[in-house]
Amino acid sequence: MCHSTTTLKLCTCATNAQELPHYWVLHRYHPDTGVMVVGQLLLGDYGLNLGGFQTLREVIDRQQSILEQLTTGTPFDQPMALEDNDVLAIVLNNHQGAQRMVFYYSYQQGTWEITTTDCFELKNYYEELVQGKAVYLSEGFHLSEGLEPSER
């Protein structure tokens, strides 16, 4: 069972996690997925998406805080058999349009590190292993920070 704590907690008890406001997905590298997604990325003149943060520094601080909690604690609510090249996506503010933010972390040699990826790479070379609800981030970084009470 997953309860709010003072550290990041990634709960596996949620079904349809992608409908939640804050969720996570663990992807396992599997080059023979049999899926080939090809497309063209078209970007409008939207500028840099800061996901509701005021500055790029705030985005980097949030990403770094999550990384610290992944590497120093036990973020999952149950034991996970992690392997090198696993990719963890943490999605914040899922239903908030331009405030939606996705952070990616790669598991390498027994620890997490910040990484970048895109939806095409994940669909073509990874399979979704497990997903769930992201509950709480410590050090003053609560998941719903900055949202109106009705949006939490």
Beta strands, then each sheet from edge to edge (+ up, - down):
strand 1: 10-11
strand 2: 23-29
strand 3: 86-92
strand 4: 101-108
strand 5: 111-115
strand 6: 126-134
sheet 1: 1+ 6- 2+ 3- 4+ 5-
end
